[in-house]
Amino acid sequence: MVSLPVSRLSIFPANTAQVLESRKRTFQEWGRGMTLEEYLARDTISDKHEVSRDSRLITWVLAPHDSPGSLDFLCSCETFRRDGLVLKNARPEPANCYGVASVFTPPKHRRRGYAKHMMSLLHWVIAPEESLPTEFPTEWGNRPQRVPGVTPGAFSVLYSDVGPKFYRLCGTLPNQDDGWIVDGPTTTCFNVLKTHEILSSRKKEGRLVWRWLDEASVREAWNEDVSYMEEEMSHSSNCPKPVQFTFLPNKGVAEFQYLRRQYFWEKMDPKPVYWGLCASSSVKASPDPTTFVSWTLDVRPPRSNKLIITRLRVHPDRLQELILEITAFAMKHSVETIEVWNLAKSLLDVSQHLGGTTFFREDHLPCFKWYGSENPEDIAWLWNEKFCWC
Ligand SMILES: CC(C)(COP(=O)(O)OP(=O)(O)OC[C@H]1O[C@@H](n2cnc3c(N)ncnc32)[C@H](O)[C@@H]1OP(=O)(O)O)[C@@H](O)C(=O)NCCC(=O)NCCS
């Protein structure tokens, strides 16, 4: 098949038929354990969730300038517009930002530079004007049109399953490697039975009262978490980097982590009803997010069941008690492993004593692109945890 020159191509928001076509294509890659109908139905349900509503989710296609609505588009991806915070001076400022997902080129179009070009063009439709080069490169043809409602973002993030290089090379100009760079791809894993055994044998003193968080109360806890993040960011003087950013877990972002997997966990027996825990002065008191965890369950066959911690705020002295509670929950649901991303440095030592092992992951590498004049080396991604995965 003859490759189309990039000068004839551009990035467009997908029309309804293209969204469906894109989902049918990606089923081959990401539909494990589901039929095509189930996969499409899950996305239709997900479209109604807060994370996607109000045009927060957009599917983009790379297609010829003269047939933007073609169903034979060359590749596609998705963006989720989200709320974040950016700290440059004393106070964190609210920021618009993006999660990028589902980058896909059908096998017949692969290795022709299409995905790379689409991702380069994506900057030109989601980044602020002042962060882009002054001239759109002539060899790329006409500049992509801005789309009404696609408010420029302060940064964008994606999770690479194709190594650290591919997305870095998707720059704002040809042959420029100012694309997305990897940041903090660490995982800590606990074997549930082993850790439970270690912890159960230890002396229990001054135990905390725990409040189990169902769908409604975990949502409430994420809302509270936002204020804490803002507060912590204002006082994050121990962070050596002058600019810091974070996604916020509310407005459907953290919730997406378990709603996305509902098709699988709702078949569990017993069906899970709790999605987090927090320390509390009493079982009825409102959630206290100073000791707080939320999670999702990855129970998709044929792999063994995993509980993935999505948000975690805990003092090192309380980690042991918290993990003990989580292992008890995990055992009830036949979960073998607990996984957490980018555990805070202050928790690493304790986690080792609890049997946790920490390593660099090779997949889902968190990568960010900063849309500002600052050097990426001066940027810190705070709370780079699983809650903002997409
Ligand atoms: C990854 C994917 C999107 C690449 O699409 P593509 O249109 O073939 O990519 P490009 O032609 O633009 O690739 C440009 C360069 O990226 C690199 N690259 C391409 N696919 C790669 C992969 N799977 N792993 C690592 N590097 C890759 C190559 O260096 C390539 O240059 P080359 O062909 O000269 O060697 C496509 O293979 C795909 O859809 N895979 C399945 C879904 C997936 O894994 N998506 C990514 C999720 S993060």
The ligand as a Gaussian input file, in Angstrom:
#p B3LYP/6-31G(d) Opt

LIG

0 1
 C        2.110000       1.802000      18.499000
 C        1.391000       2.175000      17.211000
 C        0.302000       3.177000      17.533000
 C        2.387000       2.768000      16.241000
 O        1.702000       3.179000      15.102000
 P        2.448000       3.428000      13.707000
 O        1.538000       4.289000      12.890000
 O        2.872000       2.163000      13.139000
 O        3.711000       4.218000      14.223000
 P        4.722000       5.068000      13.352000
 O        4.817000       4.486000      11.985000
 O        4.347000       6.492000      13.444000
 O        6.057000       4.816000      14.144000
 C        7.090000       5.696000      14.115000
 C        8.263000       5.059000      14.830000
 O        7.869000       4.649000      16.123000
 C        8.512000       3.426000      16.468000
 N        7.472000       2.427000      16.737000
 C        6.377000       2.124000      16.013000
 N        5.664000       1.152000      16.609000
 C        6.333000       0.833000      17.728000
 C        6.087000      -0.102000      18.767000
 N        5.010000      -0.923000      18.763000
 N        6.992000      -0.160000      19.775000
 C        8.066000       0.657000      19.815000
 N        8.333000       1.573000      18.847000
 C        7.476000       1.647000      17.826000
 C        9.369000       3.055000      15.323000
 O       10.671000       3.565000      15.591000
 C        8.770000       3.794000      14.178000
 O        9.714000       4.121000      13.241000
 P       10.215000       3.006000      12.162000
 O        8.996000       2.446000      11.522000
 O       11.042000       3.842000      11.252000
 O       11.001000       2.012000      12.921000
 C        0.760000       0.911000      16.548000
 O        1.757000      -0.077000      16.409000
 C       -0.395000       0.326000      17.316000
 O       -1.533000       0.740000      17.129000
 N       -0.130000      -0.675000      18.183000
 C       -1.143000      -1.321000      18.971000
 C       -1.741000      -0.386000      20.019000
 C       -0.706000       0.233000      20.914000
 O        0.165000      -0.429000      21.459000
 N       -0.820000       1.562000      21.065000
 C        0.075000       2.337000      21.906000
 C       -0.430000       2.361000      23.283000
 S        0.540000       3.382000      24.351000

